[in-house]
Amino acid sequence: MLSLRLTDDAELRALEPWNAEEFATHIDHVRDYIGPWVGMAHAITDTDSARVILQRYIDKLASDEGRIYGIWIDGKLMGGTLFRTFDARNGTCEIGVWLDPDAAGRGLITRAARHMIDWAVCVRGMSRVEWRCAPENERSSAVAQRLGMTLEGVLRSEYAIGGSRQDAQVWSMLAPEWADQK
């Protein structure tokens, strides 16, 4: 088992199809909390749909186009991170995140995202890492700020969640900026 320790009791590790039942249970638990911001909260309704999403990310991993990770606290799935997009040829990727409200305020998402940016830029040679969130999602915007990202603007009506169109703030970190932070 490969994992990355975030704190004494929290770890980041791959979410895979064999985690589908646990993933579905977790999403069911956090659906109302993350539903306004995270599309998969509406797409995952049972173990089979969770397996489909996780298999999609395994396929993305195999084609070097994305990855998904879970955050476990004391062995319980409590959130996750992902490279929603990962375009190695063009040197760009986008990080997405979600977290159980019971785990909020511990810095886990910021820590996990720092590791992801560091890997994307320093290991994979990405030139640009993006973070997109609804302008109303103040917690997500705050993480982007803590990471030192730059708010580039807002894409109006960029994506649909729960049947309604949402705007998206676009934050970014460029490789030279990341190097300057280290």
VODREN-941649 format. One record per residue (C-alpha): residue number from 1; residue in one letter; x, y, z. Coordinates in Angstrom, 2 decimals, always signed. Example, Ala and Ser with C-alpha at 12.3 -4.5 7.8 and 13.67 -1.06 7.14 Angstrom:
<sites>
+-----+----+---------+---------+---------+
!   i ! aa !       u !       v !       w !
+-----+----+---------+---------+---------+
!   1 !  A !  +12.30 !   -4.50 !   +7.80 !
!   2 !  S !  +13.67 !   -1.06 !   +7.14 !
+-----+----+---------+---------+---------+
</sites>
This chain:
<sites>
+-----+----+---------+---------+---------+
!   i ! aa !       u !       v !       w !
+-----+----+---------+---------+---------+
!   1 !  M !   +0.00 !   +0.00 !   +0.00 !
!   2 !  L !   +1.39 !   +3.37 !   -1.03 !
!   3 !  S !   +0.32 !   +6.37 !   +0.99 !
!   4 !  L !   +1.45 !   +9.85 !   +1.96 !
!   5 !  R !   +1.13 !  +10.90 !   +5.59 !
!   6 !  L !   -0.60 !  +14.30 !   +5.91 !
!   7 !  T !   -0.76 !  +14.32 !   +9.73 !
!   8 !  D !   -0.28 !  +11.74 !  +12.47 !
!   9 !  D !   -3.78 !  +10.39 !  +11.85 !
!  10 !  A !   -4.42 !  +11.31 !   +8.19 !
!  11 !  E !   -3.07 !   +9.89 !   +4.94 !
!  12 !  L !   -3.51 !  +10.48 !   +1.24 !
!  13 !  R !   -3.67 !   +7.41 !   -1.01 !
!  14 !  A !   -5.14 !   +6.28 !   -4.31 !
!  15 !  L !   -8.88 !   +5.73 !   -4.53 !
!  16 !  E !   -9.45 !   +2.67 !   -6.70 !
!  17 !  P !  -12.46 !   +0.66 !   -7.91 !
!  18 !  W !  -12.10 !   -1.80 !   -5.03 !
!  19 !  N !  -12.89 !   +1.19 !   -2.72 !
!  20 !  A !  -16.27 !   +1.72 !   -4.44 !
!  21 !  E !  -18.49 !   +0.68 !   -1.53 !
!  22 !  E !  -16.57 !   +2.82 !   +0.96 !
!  23 !  F !  -16.52 !   +5.71 !   -1.53 !
!  24 !  A !  -20.29 !   +5.48 !   -2.13 !
!  25 !  T !  -20.96 !   +5.44 !   +1.63 !
!  26 !  H !  -18.67 !   +8.44 !   +2.11 !
!  27 !  I !  -20.29 !  +10.45 !   -0.70 !
!  28 !  D !  -23.75 !   +9.63 !   +0.66 !
!  29 !  H !  -22.63 !  +11.01 !   +4.04 !
!  30 !  V !  -21.18 !  +14.28 !   +2.64 !
!  31 !  R !  -23.58 !  +14.78 !   -0.29 !
!  32 !  D !  -25.46 !  +17.76 !   +1.20 !
!  33 !  Y !  -22.23 !  +19.45 !   +2.30 !
!  34 !  I !  -20.31 !  +19.09 !   -0.97 !
!  35 !  G !  -23.29 !  +18.90 !   -3.34 !
!  36 !  P !  -23.41 !  +22.62 !   -4.17 !
!  37 !  W !  -19.76 !  +22.52 !   -5.32 !
!  38 !  V !  -18.79 !  +18.99 !   -6.38 !
!  39 !  G !  -20.43 !  +17.32 !   -9.37 !
!  40 !  M !  -19.64 !  +13.78 !   -8.29 !
!  41 !  A !  -21.91 !  +14.26 !   -5.27 !
!  42 !  H !  -24.80 !  +14.02 !   -7.75 !
!  43 !  A !  -23.24 !  +11.33 !   -9.97 !
!  44 !  I !  -22.50 !   +8.82 !   -7.18 !
!  45 !  T !  -25.69 !   +7.30 !   -5.87 !
!  46 !  D !  -24.62 !   +3.73 !   -5.06 !
!  47 !  T !  -21.66 !   +1.35 !   -5.16 !
!  48 !  D !  -22.01 !   +0.73 !   -8.90 !
!  49 !  S !  -21.93 !   +4.43 !   -9.80 !
!  50 !  A !  -18.99 !   +4.94 !   -7.43 !
!  51 !  R !  -17.17 !   +2.09 !   -9.17 !
!  52 !  V !  -17.83 !   +3.73 !  -12.57 !
!  53 !  I !  -16.30 !   +7.02 !  -11.39 !
!  54 !  L !  -13.30 !   +5.28 !   -9.83 !
!  55 !  Q !  -12.79 !   +3.18 !  -12.97 !
!  56 !  R !  -12.93 !   +6.36 !  -15.05 !
!  57 !  Y !  -10.04 !   +7.72 !  -12.98 !
!  58 !  I !   -8.10 !   +4.46 !  -13.31 !
!  59 !  D !   -8.53 !   +4.83 !  -17.08 !
!  60 !  K !   -7.41 !   +8.47 !  -16.85 !
!  61 !  L !   -4.38 !   +7.35 !  -14.85 !
!  62 !  A !   -3.52 !   +4.74 !  -17.49 !
!  63 !  S !   -3.68 !   +7.38 !  -20.22 !
!  64 !  D !   -1.90 !  +10.00 !  -18.05 !
!  65 !  E !   -4.93 !  +12.30 !  -18.01 !
!  66 !  G !   -6.03 !  +12.37 !  -14.35 !
!  67 !  R !   -5.83 !  +10.74 !  -10.92 !
!  68 !  I !   -7.97 !  +10.48 !   -7.79 !
!  69 !  Y !   -6.89 !  +10.14 !   -4.16 !
!  70 !  G !   -8.72 !   +9.68 !   -0.90 !
!  71 !  I !   -7.97 !  +11.25 !   +2.45 !
!  72 !  W !   -8.34 !   +8.75 !   +5.27 !
!  73 !  I !   -8.37 !   +9.80 !   +8.92 !
!  74 !  D !   -7.84 !   +6.96 !  +11.37 !
!  75 !  G !   -8.64 !   +4.55 !   +8.55 !
!  76 !  K !  -11.95 !   +6.21 !   +7.55 !
!  77 !  L !  -12.41 !   +7.87 !   +4.15 !
!  78 !  M !  -13.07 !  +11.55 !   +4.89 !
!  79 !  G !  -12.39 !  +13.37 !   +1.63 !
!  80 !  G !  -10.18 !  +13.45 !   -1.38 !
!  81 !  T !   -8.28 !  +15.23 !   -4.08 !
!  82 !  L !   -7.95 !  +14.68 !   -7.77 !
!  83 !  F !   -6.34 !  +15.85 !  -10.92 !
!  84 !  R !   -9.61 !  +16.47 !  -12.72 !
!  85 !  T !   -7.59 !  +17.16 !  -15.84 !
!  86 !  F !   -3.95 !  +16.34 !  -16.47 !
!  87 !  D !   -2.46 !  +17.28 !  -19.83 !
!  88 !  A !   +1.23 !  +16.35 !  -19.71 !
!  89 !  R !   +1.80 !  +17.27 !  -23.35 !
!  90 !  N !   +0.64 !  +20.86 !  -22.80 !
!  91 !  G !   +1.90 !  +21.06 !  -19.21 !
!  92 !  T !   -1.41 !  +21.94 !  -17.55 !
!  93 !  C !   -3.60 !  +20.29 !  -14.93 !
!  94 !  E !   -6.47 !  +21.09 !  -12.60 !
!  95 !  I !   -6.78 !  +20.05 !   -8.97 !
!  96 !  G !  -10.17 !  +19.34 !   -7.39 !
!  97 !  V !  -10.95 !  +18.57 !   -3.74 !
!  98 !  W !  -13.72 !  +17.66 !   -1.29 !
!  99 !  L !  -13.85 !  +16.99 !   +2.45 !
! 100 !  D !  -16.20 !  +15.73 !   +5.15 !
! 101 !  P !  -17.29 !  +18.71 !   +7.30 !
! 102 !  D !  -16.10 !  +16.80 !  +10.38 !
! 103 !  A !  -12.55 !  +17.01 !   +9.02 !
! 104 !  A !  -12.68 !  +20.68 !   +7.97 !
! 105 !  G !  -10.36 !  +23.23 !   +9.51 !
! 106 !  R !   -7.38 !  +20.91 !   +9.97 !
! 107 !  G !   -5.43 !  +22.03 !   +6.88 !
! 108 !  L !   -5.70 !  +18.61 !   +5.24 !
! 109 !  I !   -6.81 !  +19.92 !   +1.85 !
! 110 !  T !   -4.07 !  +22.56 !   +1.80 !
! 111 !  R !   -1.42 !  +19.96 !   +2.71 !
! 112 !  A !   -2.67 !  +17.47 !   +0.15 !
! 113 !  A !   -2.88 !  +20.12 !   -2.58 !
! 114 !  R !   +0.69 !  +21.28 !   -1.82 !
! 115 !  H !   +1.91 !  +17.73 !   -2.38 !
! 116 !  M !   -0.06 !  +17.50 !   -5.61 !
! 117 !  I !   +1.27 !  +20.81 !   -6.94 !
! 118 !  D !   +4.81 !  +19.88 !   -5.97 !
! 119 !  W !   +4.54 !  +16.53 !   -7.75 !
! 120 !  A !   +2.89 !  +18.05 !  -10.83 !
! 121 !  V !   +5.46 !  +20.82 !  -11.19 !
! 122 !  C !   +8.68 !  +19.28 !   -9.85 !
! 123 !  V !   +8.26 !  +15.65 !  -10.95 !
! 124 !  R !   +5.99 !  +15.85 !  -14.00 !
! 125 !  G !   +7.14 !  +19.24 !  -15.28 !
! 126 !  M !   +3.74 !  +20.92 !  -15.40 !
! 127 !  S !   +3.87 !  +24.60 !  -16.29 !
! 128 !  R !   +0.45 !  +25.50 !  -14.95 !
! 129 !  V !   -1.74 !  +24.10 !  -12.18 !
! 130 !  E !   -5.34 !  +25.33 !  -12.01 !
! 131 !  W !   -7.90 !  +25.43 !   -9.22 !
! 132 !  R !  -11.52 !  +26.17 !  -10.12 !
! 133 !  C !  -14.34 !  +26.82 !   -7.70 !
! 134 !  A !  -17.65 !  +28.61 !   -7.46 !
! 135 !  P !  -17.18 !  +32.20 !   -6.27 !
! 136 !  E !  -19.55 !  +31.41 !   -3.37 !
! 137 !  N !  -17.35 !  +28.55 !   -2.19 !
! 138 !  E !  -15.33 !  +30.65 !   +0.23 !
! 139 !  R !  -13.49 !  +27.66 !   +1.78 !
! 140 !  S !  -12.19 !  +26.56 !   -1.61 !
! 141 !  S !  -11.13 !  +30.10 !   -2.56 !
! 142 !  A !   -9.32 !  +30.37 !   +0.78 !
! 143 !  V !   -7.33 !  +27.20 !   +0.03 !
! 144 !  A !   -6.30 !  +28.59 !   -3.36 !
! 145 !  Q !   -5.14 !  +31.77 !   -1.61 !
! 146 !  R !   -3.19 !  +29.79 !   +1.04 !
! 147 !  L !   -1.48 !  +27.89 !   -1.78 !
! 148 !  G !   -0.31 !  +31.22 !   -3.22 !
! 149 !  M !   -2.38 !  +30.92 !   -6.37 !
! 150 !  T !   -3.44 !  +33.89 !   -8.47 !
! 151 !  L !   -7.10 !  +34.58 !   -9.18 !
! 152 !  E !   -7.26 !  +35.07 !  -12.93 !
! 153 !  G !  -10.97 !  +35.70 !  -13.31 !
! 154 !  V !  -14.41 !  +34.14 !  -13.41 !
! 155 !  L !  -15.79 !  +31.96 !  -16.17 !
! 156 !  R !  -19.50 !  +32.67 !  -16.32 !
! 157 !  S !  -21.90 !  +29.71 !  -16.44 !
! 158 !  E !  -18.93 !  +27.35 !  -16.86 !
! 159 !  Y !  -20.41 !  +24.09 !  -15.56 !
! 160 !  A !  -23.60 !  +22.47 !  -14.36 !
! 161 !  I !  -24.06 !  +21.02 !  -10.88 !
! 162 !  G !  -27.35 !  +19.66 !   -9.64 !
! 163 !  G !  -29.17 !  +20.92 !  -12.72 !
! 164 !  S !  -28.06 !  +24.56 !  -12.54 !
! 165 !  R !  -25.24 !  +26.44 !  -14.25 !
! 166 !  Q !  -22.46 !  +27.82 !  -12.06 !
! 167 !  D !  -19.72 !  +30.35 !  -12.50 !
! 168 !  A !  -16.15 !  +29.29 !  -11.77 !
! 169 !  Q !  -13.28 !  +31.28 !  -10.37 !
! 170 !  V !  -10.04 !  +30.28 !  -12.09 !
! 171 !  W !   -6.97 !  +30.29 !   -9.87 !
! 172 !  S !   -3.54 !  +29.24 !  -11.10 !
! 173 !  M !   +0.00 !  +28.52 !  -10.02 !
! 174 !  L !   +2.77 !  +28.70 !  -12.62 !
! 175 !  A !   +5.91 !  +26.59 !  -12.27 !
! 176 !  P !   +8.26 !  +29.58 !  -11.68 !
! 177 !  E !   +5.92 !  +30.89 !   -8.98 !
! 178 !  W !   +5.94 !  +27.49 !   -7.26 !
! 179 !  A !   +9.73 !  +27.39 !   -7.38 !
! 180 !  D !   +9.84 !  +30.84 !   -5.75 !
! 181 !  Q !   +7.66 !  +29.59 !   -2.87 !
! 182 !  K !   +9.89 !  +26.66 !   -2.06 !
+-----+----+---------+---------+---------+
</sites>
